[in-house]
Amino acid sequence: MEERRFLPITPKGARASAIIYSIVETALANGLNPYYYLRFLFEQLPNMNLTDVDAIDPLFPWSTTLPVSCITFKR
């Protein structure tokens, strides 16, 4: 069987992995489901003006305007 690498082998790959890991951990710390939060980000970011700082605020994991699907409900 072929060995698979899970660690980045380039500086750009390491940076990309660190960014995604940071987003996932911040989502978890704020009680969000990382899968649905990332999905929400990937759907919203391409359609936004990223130079407008106020437009980005609703995407932060502590925003009160996130979709309910992003929130993890503990049992």
N, C-alpha and C positions, 0 to 999 in steps of 0.2 A: 504494500500500500504506500501511497505517496504521503510524505510528511507535510503537514500544513503549518504554516507560520501564522501565529496570532499576534506577534509583536511587529511593530513597524520597522522597516529596514532602511528607511531614509529619514532625514530630518523633517521633510514635509509630511511624511506619513506619521511621524511621531507627533508633530504639531496638530495634525488633523485628529488623531486619536485623543490627544489631550483635550482638545476643544469639545469633542463629543462626550467624553467621559465627564468633563466639568458640567456640561449642560444636563446630563443624566443625573449626576449626583445632586445638583442644585434643584432639579425637579423633584427628586425623592425627598430632599430636605424640606420642601414646601408642600409635601403631601400630594404630589401629582403622579399620575401614571406616566412613566418615561416614554413608552411607546406612543400613546395618544398625544402627549405633549410635543414630541418630535414631529409627529405626523402633522399636527396643527401648525407648527413652525414652518415645515416644508411646504405646506399649502399656502400660508400667508406671506412669507418673506418674498417670494418672486414677484408679488403684485404690489409691493410697498415702495414708497420713496424713502430709502434708508438715510437720506440726508436730513430728513425731518425727525428730530429727536422725539418730539411729542407723539409721532406716529408709532414709534417703537415701544413706548411705555406699556400698551395693552398686551404685549407679548411676553413681558417678564413673568417668571414663574410665581411671583407674589401678587400679580394683578388680580383684581376682583372681577375682571371682565372675561376671564378665560372660559371656554366652553365647559359645561358640566362633564363631558366625556373625558376631560383631562384630569379631573379630580379623583383621587383614590378615596373610596369610602371604607373606613376600617370597620370590621365586624366586631 
